[in-house]
Amino acid sequence: DSHFKIPKAEIFVNFNVPWVSDSPQNHLLAKMYTEMIIDSLREEFYSATLAGADIGLSVHTRGITLTLTGYSDKQDK
């Protein structure tokens, strides 16, 4: 963050899941599954969310993407 000088990072991990785009039903099932995972992780990551970190899962035509955001000051350069 160049404005507040806070080291922020985003990590995107794409999982290739070809069956997600096979049918509308498969897409909906994948969406429901990722929402269930996020709901269960929100409780575990509540403290981290208050500190500025976040986790997300999204479904798209090629599969599922895991997104992690937070501070990068502890990451290896």
mmCIF file of the N, C-alpha and C atoms, coordinates in Angstrom:
data_MODEL
# 
_entry.id   MODEL 
# 
loop_
_atom_site.group_PDB 
_atom_site.id 
_atom_site.type_symbol 
_atom_site.label_atom_id 
_atom_site.label_alt_id 
_atom_site.label_comp_id 
_atom_site.label_asym_id 
_atom_site.label_entity_id 
_atom_site.label_seq_id 
_atom_site.pdbx_PDB_ins_code 
_atom_site.Cartn_x 
_atom_site.Cartn_y 
_atom_site.Cartn_z 
_atom_site.occupancy 
_atom_site.B_iso_or_equiv 
_atom_site.pdbx_formal_charge 
_atom_site.auth_seq_id 
_atom_site.auth_comp_id 
_atom_site.auth_asym_id 
_atom_site.auth_atom_id 
_atom_site.pdbx_PDB_model_num 
ATOM 1   N N  . ASP A 1 1  ? 0.854   -1.172  0.000   1.00 0.00 ? 1  ASP A N  1 
ATOM 2   C CA . ASP A 1 1  ? 0.000   0.000   0.000   1.00 0.00 ? 1  ASP A CA 1 
ATOM 3   C C  . ASP A 1 1  ? 0.894   1.227   0.000   1.00 0.00 ? 1  ASP A C  1 
ATOM 4   N N  . SER A 1 2  ? 0.925   1.939   -1.066  1.00 0.00 ? 2  SER A N  1 
ATOM 5   C CA . SER A 1 2  ? 1.829   3.083   -1.180  1.00 0.00 ? 2  SER A CA 1 
ATOM 6   C C  . SER A 1 2  ? 1.320   4.308   -0.429  1.00 0.00 ? 2  SER A C  1 
ATOM 7   N N  . HIS A 1 3  ? 0.033   4.378   -0.150  1.00 0.00 ? 3  HIS A N  1 
ATOM 8   C CA . HIS A 1 3  ? -0.515  5.549   0.531   1.00 0.00 ? 3  HIS A CA 1 
ATOM 9   C C  . HIS A 1 3  ? -0.228  5.523   2.035   1.00 0.00 ? 3  HIS A C  1 
ATOM 10  N N  . PHE A 1 4  ? -0.493  4.385   2.694   1.00 0.00 ? 4  PHE A N  1 
ATOM 11  C CA . PHE A 1 4  ? -0.285  4.273   4.135   1.00 0.00 ? 4  PHE A CA 1 
ATOM 12  C C  . PHE A 1 4  ? 1.003   3.538   4.492   1.00 0.00 ? 4  PHE A C  1 
ATOM 13  N N  . LYS A 1 5  ? 1.760   3.111   3.500   1.00 0.00 ? 5  LYS A N  1 
ATOM 14  C CA . LYS A 1 5  ? 3.031   2.393   3.695   1.00 0.00 ? 5  LYS A CA 1 
ATOM 15  C C  . LYS A 1 5  ? 2.847   1.088   4.474   1.00 0.00 ? 5  LYS A C  1 
ATOM 16  N N  . ILE A 1 6  ? 1.742   0.380   4.211   1.00 0.00 ? 6  ILE A N  1 
ATOM 17  C CA . ILE A 1 6  ? 1.468   -0.903  4.853   1.00 0.00 ? 6  ILE A CA 1 
ATOM 18  C C  . ILE A 1 6  ? 1.764   -2.002  3.838   1.00 0.00 ? 6  ILE A C  1 
ATOM 19  N N  . PRO A 1 7  ? 2.620   -2.969  4.190   1.00 0.00 ? 7  PRO A N  1 
ATOM 20  C CA . PRO A 1 7  ? 2.938   -4.051  3.249   1.00 0.00 ? 7  PRO A CA 1 
ATOM 21  C C  . PRO A 1 7  ? 1.762   -5.022  3.107   1.00 0.00 ? 7  PRO A C  1 
ATOM 22  N N  . LYS A 1 8  ? 1.088   -4.977  1.976   1.00 0.00 ? 8  LYS A N  1 
ATOM 23  C CA . LYS A 1 8  ? -0.055  -5.853  1.722   1.00 0.00 ? 8  LYS A CA 1 
ATOM 24  C C  . LYS A 1 8  ? 0.300   -6.855  0.631   1.00 0.00 ? 8  LYS A C  1 
ATOM 25  N N  . ALA A 1 9  ? -0.319  -8.033  0.712   1.00 0.00 ? 9  ALA A N  1 
ATOM 26  C CA . ALA A 1 9  ? -0.067  -9.075  -0.288  1.00 0.00 ? 9  ALA A CA 1 
ATOM 27  C C  . ALA A 1 9  ? -1.365  -9.786  -0.632  1.00 0.00 ? 9  ALA A C  1 
ATOM 28  N N  . GLU A 1 10 ? -1.436  -10.297 -1.848  1.00 0.00 ? 10 GLU A N  1 
ATOM 29  C CA . GLU A 1 10 ? -2.538  -11.139 -2.298  1.00 0.00 ? 10 GLU A CA 1 
ATOM 30  C C  . GLU A 1 10 ? -1.946  -12.373 -2.939  1.00 0.00 ? 10 GLU A C  1 
ATOM 31  N N  . ILE A 1 11 ? -2.473  -13.518 -2.569  1.00 0.00 ? 11 ILE A N  1 
ATOM 32  C CA . ILE A 1 11 ? -2.024  -14.784 -3.143  1.00 0.00 ? 11 ILE A CA 1 
ATOM 33  C C  . ILE A 1 11 ? -3.244  -15.443 -3.773  1.00 0.00 ? 11 ILE A C  1 
ATOM 34  N N  . PHE A 1 12 ? -3.127  -15.806 -5.040  1.00 0.00 ? 12 PHE A N  1 
ATOM 35  C CA . PHE A 1 12 ? -4.192  -16.481 -5.759  1.00 0.00 ? 12 PHE A CA 1 
ATOM 36  C C  . PHE A 1 12 ? -3.703  -17.875 -6.137  1.00 0.00 ? 12 PHE A C  1 
ATOM 37  N N  . VAL A 1 13 ? -4.475  -18.896 -5.785  1.00 0.00 ? 13 VAL A N  1 
ATOM 38  C CA . VAL A 1 13 ? -4.164  -20.275 -6.159  1.00 0.00 ? 13 VAL A CA 1 
ATOM 39  C C  . VAL A 1 13 ? -5.343  -20.789 -6.966  1.00 0.00 ? 13 VAL A C  1 
ATOM 40  N N  . ASN A 1 14 ? -5.083  -21.125 -8.223  1.00 0.00 ? 14 ASN A N  1 
ATOM 41  C CA . ASN A 1 14 ? -6.133  -21.629 -9.111  1.00 0.00 ? 14 ASN A CA 1 
ATOM 42  C C  . ASN A 1 14 ? -6.088  -23.147 -9.161  1.00 0.00 ? 14 ASN A C  1 
ATOM 43  N N  . PHE A 1 15 ? -7.230  -23.769 -8.915  1.00 0.00 ? 15 PHE A N  1 
ATOM 44  C CA . PHE A 1 15 ? -7.360  -25.216 -9.022  1.00 0.00 ? 15 PHE A CA 1 
ATOM 45  C C  . PHE A 1 15 ? -8.143  -25.522 -10.288 1.00 0.00 ? 15 PHE A C  1 
ATOM 46  N N  . ASN A 1 16 ? -7.529  -26.291 -11.178 1.00 0.00 ? 16 ASN A N  1 
ATOM 47  C CA . ASN A 1 16 ? -8.190  -26.674 -12.418 1.00 0.00 ? 16 ASN A CA 1 
ATOM 48  C C  . ASN A 1 16 ? -9.149  -27.821 -12.114 1.00 0.00 ? 16 ASN A C  1 
ATOM 49  N N  . VAL A 1 17 ? -10.446 -27.536 -12.191 1.00 0.00 ? 17 VAL A N  1 
ATOM 50  C CA . VAL A 1 17 ? -11.490 -28.524 -11.913 1.00 0.00 ? 17 VAL A CA 1 
ATOM 51  C C  . VAL A 1 17 ? -12.414 -28.552 -13.125 1.00 0.00 ? 17 VAL A C  1 
ATOM 52  N N  . PRO A 1 18 ? -12.120 -29.411 -14.115 1.00 0.00 ? 18 PRO A N  1 
ATOM 53  C CA . PRO A 1 18 ? -12.860 -29.373 -15.378 1.00 0.00 ? 18 PRO A CA 1 
ATOM 54  C C  . PRO A 1 18 ? -14.342 -29.683 -15.251 1.00 0.00 ? 18 PRO A C  1 
ATOM 55  N N  . TRP A 1 19 ? -14.755 -30.458 -14.269 1.00 0.00 ? 19 TRP A N  1 
ATOM 56  C CA . TRP A 1 19 ? -16.169 -30.834 -14.171 1.00 0.00 ? 19 TRP A CA 1 
ATOM 57  C C  . TRP A 1 19 ? -17.065 -29.673 -13.738 1.00 0.00 ? 19 TRP A C  1 
ATOM 58  N N  . VAL A 1 20 ? -16.479 -28.586 -13.243 1.00 0.00 ? 20 VAL A N  1 
ATOM 59  C CA . VAL A 1 20 ? -17.278 -27.431 -12.804 1.00 0.00 ? 20 VAL A CA 1 
ATOM 60  C C  . VAL A 1 20 ? -18.094 -26.856 -13.949 1.00 0.00 ? 20 VAL A C  1 
ATOM 61  N N  . SER A 1 21 ? -17.532 -26.812 -15.129 1.00 0.00 ? 21 SER A N  1 
ATOM 62  C CA . SER A 1 21 ? -18.231 -26.202 -16.269 1.00 0.00 ? 21 SER A CA 1 
ATOM 63  C C  . SER A 1 21 ? -18.973 -27.218 -17.135 1.00 0.00 ? 21 SER A C  1 
ATOM 64  N N  . ASP A 1 22 ? -19.058 -28.474 -16.688 1.00 0.00 ? 22 ASP A N  1 
ATOM 65  C CA . ASP A 1 22 ? -19.766 -29.487 -17.476 1.00 0.00 ? 22 ASP A CA 1 
ATOM 66  C C  . ASP A 1 22 ? -21.267 -29.233 -17.563 1.00 0.00 ? 22 ASP A C  1 
ATOM 67  N N  . SER A 1 23 ? -21.846 -28.703 -16.499 1.00 0.00 ? 23 SER A N  1 
ATOM 68  C CA . SER A 1 23 ? -23.291 -28.457 -16.498 1.00 0.00 ? 23 SER A CA 1 
ATOM 69  C C  . SER A 1 23 ? -23.611 -27.361 -15.487 1.00 0.00 ? 23 SER A C  1 
ATOM 70  N N  . PRO A 1 24 ? -24.769 -26.726 -15.630 1.00 0.00 ? 24 PRO A N  1 
ATOM 71  C CA . PRO A 1 24 ? -25.171 -25.728 -14.634 1.00 0.00 ? 24 PRO A CA 1 
ATOM 72  C C  . PRO A 1 24 ? -25.303 -26.330 -13.228 1.00 0.00 ? 24 PRO A C  1 
ATOM 73  N N  . GLN A 1 25 ? -25.729 -27.590 -13.160 1.00 0.00 ? 25 GLN A N  1 
ATOM 74  C CA . GLN A 1 25 ? -25.849 -28.253 -11.865 1.00 0.00 ? 25 GLN A CA 1 
ATOM 75  C C  . GLN A 1 25 ? -24.482 -28.402 -11.201 1.00 0.00 ? 25 GLN A C  1 
ATOM 76  N N  . ASN A 1 26 ? -23.481 -28.809 -11.958 1.00 0.00 ? 26 ASN A N  1 
ATOM 77  C CA . ASN A 1 26 ? -22.137 -28.949 -11.401 1.00 0.00 ? 26 ASN A CA 1 
ATOM 78  C C  . ASN A 1 26 ? -21.599 -27.605 -10.921 1.00 0.00 ? 26 ASN A C  1 
ATOM 79  N N  . HIS A 1 27 ? -21.853 -26.550 -11.684 1.00 0.00 ? 27 HIS A N  1 
ATOM 80  C CA . HIS A 1 27 ? -21.406 -25.218 -11.287 1.00 0.00 ? 27 HIS A CA 1 
ATOM 81  C C  . HIS A 1 27 ? -22.070 -24.802 -9.975  1.00 0.00 ? 27 HIS A C  1 
ATOM 82  N N  . LEU A 1 28 ? -23.360 -25.041 -9.869  1.00 0.00 ? 28 LEU A N  1 
ATOM 83  C CA . LEU A 1 28 ? -24.093 -24.701 -8.655  1.00 0.00 ? 28 LEU A CA 1 
ATOM 84  C C  . LEU A 1 28 ? -23.600 -25.524 -7.465  1.00 0.00 ? 28 LEU A C  1 
ATOM 85  N N  . LEU A 1 29 ? -23.364 -26.818 -7.668  1.00 0.00 ? 29 LEU A N  1 
ATOM 86  C CA . LEU A 1 29 ? -22.860 -27.661 -6.584  1.00 0.00 ? 29 LEU A CA 1 
ATOM 87  C C  . LEU A 1 29 ? -21.481 -27.197 -6.119  1.00 0.00 ? 29 LEU A C  1 
ATOM 88  N N  . ALA A 1 30 ? -20.619 -26.832 -7.061  1.00 0.00 ? 30 ALA A N  1 
ATOM 89  C CA . ALA A 1 30 ? -19.291 -26.328 -6.697  1.00 0.00 ? 30 ALA A CA 1 
ATOM 90  C C  . ALA A 1 30 ? -19.406 -25.022 -5.928  1.00 0.00 ? 30 ALA A C  1 
ATOM 91  N N  . LYS A 1 31 ? -20.309 -24.155 -6.350  1.00 0.00 ? 31 LYS A N  1 
ATOM 92  C CA . LYS A 1 31 ? -20.537 -22.874 -5.666  1.00 0.00 ? 31 LYS A CA 1 
ATOM 93  C C  . LYS A 1 31 ? -21.033 -23.113 -4.241  1.00 0.00 ? 31 LYS A C  1 
ATOM 94  N N  . MET A 1 32 ? -21.983 -24.020 -4.083  1.00 0.00 ? 32 MET A N  1 
ATOM 95  C CA . MET A 1 32 ? -22.494 -24.329 -2.744  1.00 0.00 ? 32 MET A CA 1 
ATOM 96  C C  . MET A 1 32 ? -21.404 -24.927 -1.864  1.00 0.00 ? 32 MET A C  1 
ATOM 97  N N  . TYR A 1 33 ? -20.582 -25.804 -2.421  1.00 0.00 ? 33 TYR A N  1 
ATOM 98  C CA . TYR A 1 33 ? -19.498 -26.428 -1.666  1.00 0.00 ? 33 TYR A CA 1 
ATOM 99  C C  . TYR A 1 33 ? -18.481 -25.386 -1.197  1.00 0.00 ? 33 TYR A C  1 
ATOM 100 N N  . THR A 1 34 ? -18.099 -24.466 -2.088  1.00 0.00 ? 34 THR A N  1 
ATOM 101 C CA . THR A 1 34 ? -17.125 -23.440 -1.696  1.00 0.00 ? 34 THR A CA 1 
ATOM 102 C C  . THR A 1 34 ? -17.713 -22.498 -0.646  1.00 0.00 ? 34 THR A C  1 
ATOM 103 N N  . GLU A 1 35 ? -19.014 -22.207 -0.737  1.00 0.00 ? 35 GLU A N  1 
ATOM 104 C CA . GLU A 1 35 ? -19.657 -21.361 0.282   1.00 0.00 ? 35 GLU A CA 1 
ATOM 105 C C  . GLU A 1 35 ? -19.663 -22.051 1.639   1.00 0.00 ? 35 GLU A C  1 
ATOM 106 N N  . MET A 1 36 ? -19.884 -23.363 1.658   1.00 0.00 ? 36 MET A N  1 
ATOM 107 C CA . MET A 1 36 ? -19.842 -24.110 2.921   1.00 0.00 ? 36 MET A CA 1 
ATOM 108 C C  . MET A 1 36 ? -18.444 -24.078 3.523   1.00 0.00 ? 36 MET A C  1 
ATOM 109 N N  . ILE A 1 37 ? -17.432 -24.217 2.687   1.00 0.00 ? 37 ILE A N  1 
ATOM 110 C CA . ILE A 1 37 ? -16.051 -24.168 3.182   1.00 0.00 ? 37 ILE A CA 1 
ATOM 111 C C  . ILE A 1 37 ? -15.748 -22.800 3.766   1.00 0.00 ? 37 ILE A C  1 
ATOM 112 N N  . ILE A 1 38 ? -16.103 -21.745 3.050   1.00 0.00 ? 38 ILE A N  1 
ATOM 113 C CA . ILE A 1 38 ? -15.853 -20.382 3.538   1.00 0.00 ? 38 ILE A CA 1 
ATOM 114 C C  . ILE A 1 38 ? -16.594 -20.129 4.845   1.00 0.00 ? 38 ILE A C  1 
ATOM 115 N N  . ASP A 1 39 ? -17.840 -20.579 4.939   1.00 0.00 ? 39 ASP A N  1 
ATOM 116 C CA . ASP A 1 39 ? -18.591 -20.395 6.179   1.00 0.00 ? 39 ASP A CA 1 
ATOM 117 C C  . ASP A 1 39 ? -17.895 -21.058 7.358   1.00 0.00 ? 39 ASP A C  1 
ATOM 118 N N  . SER A 1 40 ? -17.348 -22.250 7.148   1.00 0.00 ? 40 SER A N  1 
ATOM 119 C CA . SER A 1 40 ? -16.667 -22.939 8.245   1.00 0.00 ? 40 SER A CA 1 
ATOM 120 C C  . SER A 1 40 ? -15.312 -22.290 8.566   1.00 0.00 ? 40 SER A C  1 
ATOM 121 N N  . LEU A 1 41 ? -14.657 -21.719 7.561   1.00 0.00 ? 41 LEU A N  1 
ATOM 122 C CA . LEU A 1 41 ? -13.362 -21.081 7.807   1.00 0.00 ? 41 LEU A CA 1 
ATOM 123 C C  . LEU A 1 41 ? -13.497 -19.697 8.433   1.00 0.00 ? 41 LEU A C  1 
ATOM 124 N N  . ARG A 1 42 ? -14.603 -19.030 8.214   1.00 0.00 ? 42 ARG A N  1 
ATOM 125 C CA . ARG A 1 42 ? -14.800 -17.680 8.764   1.00 0.00 ? 42 ARG A CA 1 
ATOM 126 C C  . ARG A 1 42 ? -14.657 -17.677 10.284  1.00 0.00 ? 42 ARG A C  1 
ATOM 127 N N  . GLU A 1 43 ? -15.163 -18.712 10.957  1.00 0.00 ? 43 GLU A N  1 
ATOM 128 C CA . GLU A 1 43 ? -15.025 -18.800 12.408  1.00 0.00 ? 43 GLU A CA 1 
ATOM 129 C C  . GLU A 1 43 ? -13.560 -18.929 12.818  1.00 0.00 ? 43 GLU A C  1 
ATOM 130 N N  . GLU A 1 44 ? -12.809 -19.748 12.094  1.00 0.00 ? 44 GLU A N  1 
ATOM 131 C CA . GLU A 1 44 ? -11.403 -19.962 12.413  1.00 0.00 ? 44 GLU A CA 1 
ATOM 132 C C  . GLU A 1 44 ? -10.554 -18.723 12.139  1.00 0.00 ? 44 GLU A C  1 
ATOM 133 N N  . PHE A 1 45 ? -10.899 -17.980 11.096  1.00 0.00 ? 45 PHE A N  1 
ATOM 134 C CA . PHE A 1 45 ? -10.105 -16.834 10.669  1.00 0.00 ? 45 PHE A CA 1 
ATOM 135 C C  . PHE A 1 45 ? -10.661 -15.497 11.155  1.00 0.00 ? 45 PHE A C  1 
ATOM 136 N N  . TYR A 1 46 ? -11.600 -15.522 12.100  1.00 0.00 ? 46 TYR A N  1 
ATOM 137 C CA . TYR A 1 46 ? -12.223 -14.282 12.551  1.00 0.00 ? 46 TYR A CA 1 
ATOM 138 C C  . TYR A 1 46 ? -11.193 -13.291 13.099  1.00 0.00 ? 46 TYR A C  1 
ATOM 139 N N  . SER A 1 47 ? -10.291 -13.749 13.945  1.00 0.00 ? 47 SER A N  1 
ATOM 140 C CA . SER A 1 47 ? -9.265  -12.865 14.519  1.00 0.00 ? 47 SER A CA 1 
ATOM 141 C C  . SER A 1 47 ? -8.359  -12.297 13.436  1.00 0.00 ? 47 SER A C  1 
ATOM 142 N N  . ALA A 1 48 ? -7.987  -13.127 12.481  1.00 0.00 ? 48 ALA A N  1 
ATOM 143 C CA . ALA A 1 48 ? -7.136  -12.671 11.382  1.00 0.00 ? 48 ALA A CA 1 
ATOM 144 C C  . ALA A 1 48 ? -7.867  -11.651 10.518  1.00 0.00 ? 48 ALA A C  1 
ATOM 145 N N  . THR A 1 49 ? -9.178  -11.827 10.345  1.00 0.00 ? 49 THR A N  1 
ATOM 146 C CA . THR A 1 49 ? -9.967  -10.878 9.563   1.00 0.00 ? 49 THR A CA 1 
ATOM 147 C C  . THR A 1 49 ? -9.997  -9.510  10.245  1.00 0.00 ? 49 THR A C  1 
ATOM 148 N N  . LEU A 1 50 ? -10.108 -9.512  11.562  1.00 0.00 ? 50 LEU A N  1 
ATOM 149 C CA . LEU A 1 50 ? -10.069 -8.244  12.298  1.00 0.00 ? 50 LEU A CA 1 
ATOM 150 C C  . LEU A 1 50 ? -8.728  -7.543  12.139  1.00 0.00 ? 50 LEU A C  1 
ATOM 151 N N  . ALA A 1 51 ? -7.677  -8.324  11.940  1.00 0.00 ? 51 ALA A N  1 
ATOM 152 C CA . ALA A 1 51 ? -6.338  -7.761  11.778  1.00 0.00 ? 51 ALA A CA 1 
ATOM 153 C C  . ALA A 1 51 ? -6.034  -7.377  10.333  1.00 0.00 ? 51 ALA A C  1 
ATOM 154 N N  . GLY A 1 52 ? -6.958  -7.633  9.398   1.00 0.00 ? 52 GLY A N  1 
ATOM 155 C CA . GLY A 1 52 ? -6.756  -7.206  8.016   1.00 0.00 ? 52 GLY A CA 1 
ATOM 156 C C  . GLY A 1 52 ? -6.510  -8.318  7.021   1.00 0.00 ? 52 GLY A C  1 
ATOM 157 N N  . ALA A 1 53 ? -6.509  -9.567  7.454   1.00 0.00 ? 53 ALA A N  1 
ATOM 158 C CA . ALA A 1 53 ? -6.318  -10.694 6.537   1.00 0.00 ? 53 ALA A CA 1 
ATOM 159 C C  . ALA A 1 53 ? -7.681  -11.194 6.071   1.00 0.00 ? 53 ALA A C  1 
ATOM 160 N N  . ASP A 1 54 ? -7.707  -11.905 4.953   1.00 0.00 ? 54 ASP A N  1 
ATOM 161 C CA . ASP A 1 54 ? -8.969  -12.454 4.466   1.00 0.00 ? 54 ASP A CA 1 
ATOM 162 C C  . ASP A 1 54 ? -8.686  -13.676 3.616   1.00 0.00 ? 54 ASP A C  1 
ATOM 163 N N  . ILE A 1 55 ? -9.705  -14.512 3.471   1.00 0.00 ? 55 ILE A N  1 
ATOM 164 C CA . ILE A 1 55 ? -9.624  -15.720 2.665   1.00 0.00 ? 55 ILE A CA 1 
ATOM 165 C C  . ILE A 1 55 ? -10.883 -15.791 1.819   1.00 0.00 ? 55 ILE A C  1 
ATOM 166 N N  . GLY A 1 56 ? -10.762 -16.307 0.605   1.00 0.00 ? 56 GLY A N  1 
ATOM 167 C CA . GLY A 1 56 ? -11.922 -16.410 -0.266  1.00 0.00 ? 56 GLY A CA 1 
ATOM 168 C C  . GLY A 1 56 ? -11.804 -17.566 -1.237  1.00 0.00 ? 56 GLY A C  1 
ATOM 169 N N  . LEU A 1 57 ? -12.925 -18.081 -1.658  1.00 0.00 ? 57 LEU A N  1 
ATOM 170 C CA . LEU A 1 57 ? -12.992 -19.114 -2.685  1.00 0.00 ? 57 LEU A CA 1 
ATOM 171 C C  . LEU A 1 57 ? -14.000 -18.663 -3.730  1.00 0.00 ? 57 LEU A C  1 
ATOM 172 N N  . SER A 1 58 ? -13.644 -18.808 -4.992  1.00 0.00 ? 58 SER A N  1 
ATOM 173 C CA . SER A 1 58 ? -14.575 -18.449 -6.052  1.00 0.00 ? 58 SER A CA 1 
ATOM 174 C C  . SER A 1 58 ? -14.580 -19.529 -7.125  1.00 0.00 ? 58 SER A C  1 
ATOM 175 N N  . VAL A 1 59 ? -15.743 -19.717 -7.708  1.00 0.00 ? 59 VAL A N  1 
ATOM 176 C CA . VAL A 1 59 ? -15.927 -20.722 -8.759  1.00 0.00 ? 59 VAL A CA 1 
ATOM 177 C C  . VAL A 1 59 ? -15.986 -20.002 -10.100 1.00 0.00 ? 59 VAL A C  1 
ATOM 178 N N  . HIS A 1 60 ? -15.295 -20.540 -11.082 1.00 0.00 ? 60 HIS A N  1 
ATOM 179 C CA . HIS A 1 60 ? -15.314 -19.980 -12.434 1.00 0.00 ? 60 HIS A CA 1 
ATOM 180 C C  . HIS A 1 60 ? -15.295 -21.123 -13.432 1.00 0.00 ? 60 HIS A C  1 
ATOM 181 N N  . THR A 1 61 ? -15.281 -20.819 -14.709 1.00 0.00 ? 61 THR A N  1 
ATOM 182 C CA . THR A 1 61 ? -15.419 -21.856 -15.741 1.00 0.00 ? 61 THR A CA 1 
ATOM 183 C C  . THR A 1 61 ? -14.273 -22.859 -15.760 1.00 0.00 ? 61 THR A C  1 
ATOM 184 N N  . ARG A 1 62 ? -13.107 -22.472 -15.297 1.00 0.00 ? 62 ARG A N  1 
ATOM 185 C CA . ARG A 1 62 ? -11.961 -23.390 -15.302 1.00 0.00 ? 62 ARG A CA 1 
ATOM 186 C C  . ARG A 1 62 ? -11.764 -24.131 -13.986 1.00 0.00 ? 62 ARG A C  1 
ATOM 187 N N  . GLY A 1 63 ? -12.484 -23.726 -12.950 1.00 0.00 ? 63 GLY A N  1 
ATOM 188 C CA . GLY A 1 63 ? -12.322 -24.405 -11.677 1.00 0.00 ? 63 GLY A CA 1 
ATOM 189 C C  . GLY A 1 63 ? -12.623 -23.518 -10.492 1.00 0.00 ? 63 GLY A C  1 
ATOM 190 N N  . ILE A 1 64 ? -11.723 -23.562 -9.496  1.00 0.00 ? 64 ILE A N  1 
ATOM 191 C CA . ILE A 1 64 ? -11.916 -22.849 -8.237  1.00 0.00 ? 64 ILE A CA 1 
ATOM 192 C C  . ILE A 1 64 ? -10.646 -22.072 -7.917  1.00 0.00 ? 64 ILE A C  1 
ATOM 193 N N  . THR A 1 65 ? -10.803 -20.846 -7.418  1.00 0.00 ? 65 THR A N  1 
ATOM 194 C CA . THR A 1 65 ? -9.666  -20.016 -7.036  1.00 0.00 ? 65 THR A CA 1 
ATOM 195 C C  . THR A 1 65 ? -9.714  -19.740 -5.544  1.00 0.00 ? 65 THR A C  1 
ATOM 196 N N  . LEU A 1 66 ? -8.595  -19.983 -4.878  1.00 0.00 ? 66 LEU A N  1 
ATOM 197 C CA . LEU A 1 66 ? -8.413  -19.655 -3.469  1.00 0.00 ? 66 LEU A CA 1 
ATOM 198 C C  . LEU A 1 66 ? -7.659  -18.336 -3.406  1.00 0.00 ? 66 LEU A C  1 
ATOM 199 N N  . THR A 1 67 ? -8.188  -17.377 -2.643  1.00 0.00 ? 67 THR A N  1 
ATOM 200 C CA . THR A 1 67 ? -7.564  -16.064 -2.515  1.00 0.00 ? 67 THR A CA 1 
ATOM 201 C C  . THR A 1 67 ? -7.233  -15.804 -1.054  1.00 0.00 ? 67 THR A C  1 
ATOM 202 N N  . LEU A 1 68 ? -5.989  -15.437 -0.800  1.00 0.00 ? 68 LEU A N  1 
ATOM 203 C CA . LEU A 1 68 ? -5.535  -15.070 0.538   1.00 0.00 ? 68 LEU A CA 1 
ATOM 204 C C  . LEU A 1 68 ? -4.996  -13.653 0.475   1.00 0.00 ? 68 LEU A C  1 
ATOM 205 N N  . THR A 1 69 ? -5.469  -12.798 1.353   1.00 0.00 ? 69 THR A N  1 
ATOM 206 C CA . THR A 1 69 ? -4.965  -11.427 1.404   1.00 0.00 ? 69 THR A CA 1 
ATOM 207 C C  . THR A 1 69 ? -4.556  -11.110 2.832   1.00 0.00 ? 69 THR A C  1 
ATOM 208 N N  . GLY A 1 70 ? -3.582  -10.232 2.954   1.00 0.00 ? 70 GLY A N  1 
ATOM 209 C CA . GLY A 1 70 ? -3.124  -9.838  4.280   1.00 0.00 ? 70 GLY A CA 1 
ATOM 210 C C  . GLY A 1 70 ? -1.835  -9.051  4.186   1.00 0.00 ? 70 GLY A C  1 
ATOM 211 N N  . TYR A 1 71 ? -1.097  -9.065  5.273   1.00 0.00 ? 71 TYR A N  1 
ATOM 212 C CA . TYR A 1 71 ? 0.143   -8.304  5.358   1.00 0.00 ? 71 TYR A CA 1 
ATOM 213 C C  . TYR A 1 71 ? 1.322   -9.156  4.921   1.00 0.00 ? 71 TYR A C  1 
ATOM 214 N N  . SER A 1 72 ? 2.249   -8.555  4.213   1.00 0.00 ? 72 SER A N  1 
ATOM 215 C CA . SER A 1 72 ? 3.377   -9.302  3.651   1.00 0.00 ? 72 SER A CA 1 
ATOM 216 C C  . SER A 1 72 ? 4.681   -9.057  4.385   1.00 0.00 ? 72 SER A C  1 
ATOM 217 N N  . ASP A 1 73 ? 4.681   -8.378  5.512   1.00 0.00 ? 73 ASP A N  1 
ATOM 218 C CA . ASP A 1 73 ? 5.936   -8.060  6.176   1.00 0.00 ? 73 ASP A CA 1 
ATOM 219 C C  . ASP A 1 73 ? 6.669   -9.273  6.712   1.00 0.00 ? 73 ASP A C  1 
ATOM 220 N N  . LYS A 1 74 ? 5.995   -10.403 6.916   1.00 0.00 ? 74 LYS A N  1 
ATOM 221 C CA . LYS A 1 74 ? 6.631   -11.615 7.433   1.00 0.00 ? 74 LYS A CA 1 
ATOM 222 C C  . LYS A 1 74 ? 6.992   -12.608 6.340   1.00 0.00 ? 74 LYS A C  1 
ATOM 223 N N  . GLN A 1 75 ? 6.669   -12.293 5.086   1.00 0.00 ? 75 GLN A N  1 
ATOM 224 C CA . GLN A 1 75 ? 6.980   -13.207 3.999   1.00 0.00 ? 75 GLN A CA 1 
ATOM 225 C C  . GLN A 1 75 ? 8.440   -13.056 3.572   1.00 0.00 ? 75 GLN A C  1 
ATOM 226 N N  . ASP A 1 76 ? 9.018   -14.193 3.126   1.00 0.00 ? 76 ASP A N  1 
ATOM 227 C CA . ASP A 1 76 ? 10.379  -14.136 2.591   1.00 0.00 ? 76 ASP A CA 1 
ATOM 228 C C  . ASP A 1 76 ? 10.394  -13.339 1.310   1.00 0.00 ? 76 ASP A C  1 
ATOM 229 N N  . LYS A 1 77 ? 11.405  -12.553 1.128   1.00 0.00 ? 77 LYS A N  1 
ATOM 230 C CA . LYS A 1 77 ? 11.526  -11.727 -0.072  1.00 0.00 ? 77 LYS A CA 1 
ATOM 231 C C  . LYS A 1 77 ? 12.163  -12.515 -1.189  1.00 0.00 ? 77 LYS A C  1 
# 
